[in-house]
Amino acid sequence: MRQSQLFTKTLKNISADEQSVNAKLLTRAGFIHKEMAGVYAYLPLGLRVIEKIKQIVREEMNAIGGQELLMTSLQRKELWAKTDRWDDKNVDVWFKSRLKTGADVGLAWSHEEPITDMMLNYISSYRDLPAYVYQFQTKLRNELRAKSGILRGKEFLMKDLYSYSLSAEAHEEFYKKAIDAYLRIFGGVGLGKDTFLTFASGGAFTQFSHEFQTLLDEGEDVIYLDRSKKIAINKEVLSDKALEQLDLKRKELEEVRASETGNIFNFGTAKSEQMGLYYIDEKGKKMPVVLGSYGIGITRVMGVIVEKFHDDKGIIWPESVAPFQVHLLELSPTPSPQSSPTRGEEVYRALRDEEIEVLYDDRDLTAGEKFADADLIGIPWRAVVSKKTGDRVEIKRRSESESKLVDLKELIKELS
Amino acid sequence: MRQSQLFTKTLKNISADEQSVNAKLLTRAGFIHKEMAGVYAYLPLGLRVIEKIKQIVREEMNAIGGQELLMTSLQRKELWAKTDRWDDKNVDVWFKSRLKTGADVGLAWSHEEPITDMMLNYISSYRDLPAYVYQFQTKLRNELRAKSGILRGKEFLMKDLYSYSLSAEAHEEFYKKAIDAYLRIFGGVGLGKDTFLTFASGGAFTQFSHEFQTLLDEGEDVIYLDRSKKIAINKEVLSDKALEQLDLKRKELEEVRASETGNIFNFGTAKSEQMGLYYIDEKGKKMPVVLGSYGIGITRVMGVIVEKFHDDKGIIWPESVAPFQVHLLELSPTPSPQSSPTRGEEVYRALRDEEIEVLYDDRDLTAGEKFADADLIGIPWRAVVSKKTGDRVEIKRRSESESKLVDLKELIKELS
């Protein structure tokens, strides 16, 4: 894409009430726009990152048998009343409104209830199980405080998968697959090294649920990490008993701050029993379905990536989620014979022909302005053409300071 | 995809309060699930259709310079108060709620105001114009009645593009491009023959706005169509004066029912003036930006397609938006030597190798049940393998009754 045609520009002055690094950098670089506290729009660059993250998640969810669907934002009161989660005393993040008929209606903050209710249409026999369904859906949560940019918002994008299994054993088997898929996802988006399976409080059916916590000084959570074993335990379940069960030793644990980027939860048969989701087993016996839920905060992951990968000049995107692979900067285009393309144009076309995603800075700005914008936006590779580079291209990784001169063929090879 | 793994099944009994053909067929076939009146979830088959329609729209929007972004559902009262569209007396479809702080918050039924407000950050000079931005966004509208399935809902998916232009002339030029893009889109999704540019009431700046009306007996609108000229006029603006201006003759017009699948609207500079969106022109003069909006109801288009393309057995999807290209039915799999694949498996793999989107009915059902499901789901091609077809495949278009026997090579050629 030509940067001259991108309607966003980098911003020098942004609202002083943005306190978080992720919101500051993403706003200045033109990835997001703040609609209100905790509510952000995703501009073209930002939407490209979101779609990259979604695609990494989608492929892993499909690989473990997930089927993508899209539930609704508007929610019926009676459905959530069945599990006692309509009342604001029990769920304090509801946005509620009213239909013209006067009936209460909720805005979805989660989807276990409506998906499970829908499954009543499709699950009645053991032959219908298992079923794994997921969606990418905007969640609305009426949070009192939302000061950490896109790490915690009133409106955010989440991937939520729900598993419906025949038995606790079948559930357990899928649950393990989901853990592996999650670890591959966090690896895929560049957070693998710093994301740890973390034991947190379970519900009626299990002692523990599992979180995926990414180490982050700005994170909301405190976890106790055994680096050698690559697992952690959440502050709320830290006890001698829990440590013994998990074969962890207190003196080997580091207290670290982290952000919860994913979580998986075993509902057992509790919700199915509340909502009437049973199946008839091979012997003709009526059995409740075992339910699990598996969340990843897509926009939170994007925010965590920015918190972790930036320097004082701007963002440093991991290649897998970057809005473009390469930022091509043309400095003071060489005057060329009438109607023949500039060197920048030539390189731009050559990269596009190779289906390399390129943002081409063809704007009439100084070299300094272009370099500063490139550092702020944070595309993994920068390629510069100028009088100085002649028929070669100067390339540099955003994460490194060394540059080198290559010819077009080498450039394409490096980026492919 | 293997149909044995698809969690949805065709349903025989659906709620008696579904009155529209689109909701009945889409629900029975497993494309949608009704959450409440006018609020539908999109199941795997339905989401595939939605994504196909979105991609056709996206490509045309990109081709005319559109940049995709994603605005928010939560909306600030003060923004809409500026244009006097917060008050329920002026906009009677708001869903409203409250933040924890007690402040009012709206759920987006449209996005002109927030997008225009955001543009204050990016438009200040003539150099920043034009800008064309669009999104695919869930709109929430508190409609009193919602009885026509996905043709009109309280929650629906819309593509909305907004154009910001330097002048009325520049606006007009883009507006014409948008009309052409819309006609290509309706052609692309299979509605070209029956969709007509229709003159409707304008606003303060133009006498007419433009709708795209698709002929449909179940449509909500009445339009007057000149088939030879391929344009129509909406009932609300039908007058002798309007007919004269449009060079139409009353006696040449047909009164027909139609559904509004798209609309484009010229706001002139009214909204920019209300919201303070000005630019400095080349002579240093402060000028208001000219705004246009361009909508297509994505889920409505899906509903209209079903209303138009079905028979008493089920849906007949146009190839461009079908969830799969071919429905492969294996009837009573031939017993094959241990561990060697059935004929159906072989054909399934061959089609997948060619990247042909195939739904493979590998379920243990009778031929009659499989044929009935295939007709209901409405994939454009049906391919049958059975003892009778031997090493060939019996193929048939959903829209035709004649079938023919082909070999695998011919099958792939026909579907590619």
Interface residues (C-beta under 8 A of the other chain):
Chain A: Q5 L6 F7 T8 K9 L11 H33 E35 M36 V39 Y40 A41 Y42 L43 P44 G46 L47 I50 G65 Q67 E68 L69 L70 M71 T72 S73 L74 Q75 R76 F95 K96 S97 L99 K100 T101 V105 L107 P114 M118 M119 N121 Y122 I123 D128 A131 V133 T138 L140 N142 E143 L144 K154 E155
Chain B: Q5 L6 F7 T8 K9 L11 H33 E35 M36 V39 Y40 A41 Y42 L43 P44 G46 L47 I50 G65 Q67 E68 L69 L70 M71 T72 S73 L74 Q75 R76 F95 K96 S97 L99 K100 T101 V105 L107 P114 M118 M119 N121 Y122 I123 D128 A131 V133 T138 L140 N142 E143 L144 K154 E155
